[in-house]
């Protein structure tokens, strides 16, 4: 890993900063641009969910019985799942709830839970990983045993068991906490290893010899050199958390109705895919493209940082 230069070592006319170099590499990558464009659209949909509902005239939980054929068991009128000017992505069978409105509000739920879980996981992983790598000794042993303990669990099974036994209130908060508890050891292990390498480097030893405090060593010498790894790992963690939230909601232990969730919508559509495949295809496609875009963007970020370190 390239060691960040100290301010006094930087000179005028230096090469482009790491951030500009990475941004330039991403802008030249078509897959990264397309992924970023799609994710921007999803974020805008999540932020503008109330506006979308106001424009189409249907909220995420508004029933529109006129949009379904009650004589045929509630199948949407028309072709392609009831797509019309009033329902751009169709409606749900039986109740006629607008799919676009539920997709937009479901994006808000999925992204909020994934972002909060990523932030909490990163905080726990960085703090505990740096403590283990910096102090080593008994501190390292205790933290490593906790990491081994959590990583030995089949996480999904225990998430289902824990969430099934907890009350339905504040389900989003519970999801964030449970996902973070089982997610931080993977980041902490990487941070610990890199911290143990950096703590013995010459520039850290020089700063320690000059009388730098522990805080200065951690925040000025070690943490800046973990930046690229943290950016890549957190970016790659988000799609996993989006998928985990959708999977738990699909299994009925995630976000509880009537709060919209993509996984919940897919679960509800299973019994209808033969007669109304659009009900299954629309939320499934949004979930697939979101996870794919986040994964591709994280992979391209890693390649850009690796190329910068190799140059």
C-alpha positions, 0 to 999 in steps of 0.5 A: 500500500502506498503511504500517504505523503506528509504535507511538507513533502508535497510540492507544487505541480504534483500529479493529480490527487488520488480522488481525481485519478479514481474519478477519471478512471470511473468516468472512462469506464462505461459500466461504472458510468451506467451503474452510477446513473442507475443508482442515481435514478434509484436514489432520486426515486427514494427521495422523491417517493412522495412526489411520485405518489402525488404525480400519479395520484396513488399512494403506496397503500392506496387500494384501486379496486377499479384497476383489477377484475374482481370477477377473475380473482383480482387480476389487473385489467389490461395487459402487462399487469395493468400498466396504464397512464395512471399506473405506469408500472401496473398494479398489484393483483386483488388490491390494485395498489400502484407498483411504482409508488411501492417501488419508490417507497421500497427503495427508500426503505432498502437504501436507508437500511443498507446505508445505516447498516454499512455506516454502523458496520464500518464504525465498529469494524474500523474502531475494533480492527484498529484497536486490535492491530494497534495495541495487539497483545491481550486486546488483540486476543479478545477482539479476535476471539469475538470476531471468530465467535461471530463469524462461526455462526450461520448468520442468515439462520441466526438473523431469522431466529433473532428477528422472529423472536423480537416484536414488530415495532421499530423493525428497520432499526432491528434490521440495522442492528442485527445486520451490523452485529454479524457484519462488522467482523469481516471488515475488522479483520482486514483493518486489523491486518493492515493496521498491524502492517502500518504500525511498524512502518518507518513513518509511524516509527518516526512520528512516535519517536518525535513524541506524537500522541496515540491519537495523532498516530492513529488519525494522522498516520494510520487511518489515512492509509486505510482510506482506499481499502475502506471505501472499496469494502464499504461500497462492496458491502452495500449490495450485500446488505440490500440483498440481506434486507430483501431476503429477510423481508421475503422470508417474513422477518424483515420489514413488516406490512404495510411498509413497502419492501422489494423483498416483501413484494417479491414474496407476495408475487410468488403465487401470481407469477403464472397469471401476472408475471409483471407483478414478480418481474418489476420488483425483481428487476429493480432489486437485481439491477440495484445489487448488480450496479452496486457490485459493479461500481464497487469492483470498478472502484477497487480496480481504480484504487489498485491501478493508482497504487501500482502507478 
